[in-house]
Amino acid sequence: MPATRQPLSVAIITLNAAAQLEACLQSVRFADEIVVVDSGSTDGTPALAERFGARVIQQDWLGFGPQKQFAVAAAGNDWVLCLDADERVTPELQRSIENALQNPSTAAFRFPRCNRFLGRYLKHGEGYPDWSLRLFDRRQAHWSDDAVHEKVETKSSVGELTGDLLHDSAESLAAYLTKQNRYTTLAAEMALAAGKRASLGRIAFSPLVRFIKFYFIRQGFRDGLPGLIHIAIGCFNSFMKYSKMLERQNSDAALR
């Protein structure tokens, strides 16, 4: 570890992540502190984290954005790297992070995330580079309050690091689809709360535009069948988000 770099905390939120967490913790042993905020795991996740020297805090689920911000606030250092339990820092990314923290040129950094889907790390389409802003000075950046599709908000310029963050959820396709169904419901609720409305045009054309963008322009076809399925699910998510919005709009109109 370079002696002159800024102290670094890693913040991870968990729920029944024992099967995935060990590889994540192994990949961030270079950090000065690991904080795990757990929301009631029953599979030994807290004990596993403590064996790796992590400080474990129990916190009832607040929603993705608020839960991650709670973890950031609980960290002991101002520079924080935020990860999910199914993510791993590659050696190249570790070197980039440590080099950047020796003399930070900005208060926030993003780097590419490489997603594993149906047994293959996607390198095109929606799956890559999937730029993720996860390393930041918490005095100048914070997580949004969004319950889903949360993001780091900052007025600072955002630097870019080399090296991939590997995302390997190891979940079945059925579990993935169940999660996407939940996410589209939350996304629809957020959009309606923000004053947005669904229309026939959005329902019909949003999936088509998304497919053209990611399968052809972003060359998702180069990831073979897993790439096609990944993008097709993304397009269906767009369709379902606006369909759920329309359902809610019609329901609200019927009550008036």
C-alpha positions, 0 to 999 in steps of 0.5 A: 500500500502506498504510504502517501495515499488517502485512507480508504473505506469500503462500504458494502450493503448486504442481505443474505449474501454469504455465498457471494461476499467472501470473494468481494471481501478478498478483493478489497483487502487493500482498503484501510477499513471495510464497513458492512451494513446488513439488513437482517441476514439469516445465512451467516453474512455478518459473521463472515464479514467479521472474520474478514475484519469488517465492521458490521452494522445492522440497519433495517432496509431503507431503499437502495439509495438511502441504505448505501448513503447510510453505509457511506456516513458510517465509514471512518474515512472520507474517501469511500469505495462503494460495492455490492456483495456480488462485485469484485475489484480486479488487480488492475482496478486496485492499482488504479484506485491506489494511484488515484488516491495518492494525489486525487485530481478530483473528488469522484471517480468512475470505472467500467463494470463488467457484468456476468450473465448466463455464464459469460462476462459481457463486453458489449451492449448494455453489459459493458462498459457500464460505467459506475461512479463508486469511488468518491470523497463523501464531503463532496458526493453522496448517494441519491435518495432513489429506491432503485436505480440509485446514483452518486450525485456530485458537483465535482468533475468525475475522473475515470480509472482503468481496470474492471469491477467484476459483477457476478451475481451467480443468480438463476435466470428466474431469480434475475427476472423476479428482481427485474419485475420488482425493479420495474415496479419501483421505477414506474412509481418513481417516474410517476412521482416525478410527474412523468406519464406513460403513452402509447408511443413510449410503450411501443417505441422505447423497447425498439429504440433500446434494442437498436442502441444496444444490440446494433450501435453498441454491438451487443450481438458480439456477446452471442446468445447471452448478449441477445437475451440480456438486451431483450430483457432490458427492452422488456423492462422498458415495456413493463415500466411504461405499462405499469405506469399506464396501469396506475394512471388508468387506475387513478383516473377511474377513482376521480 
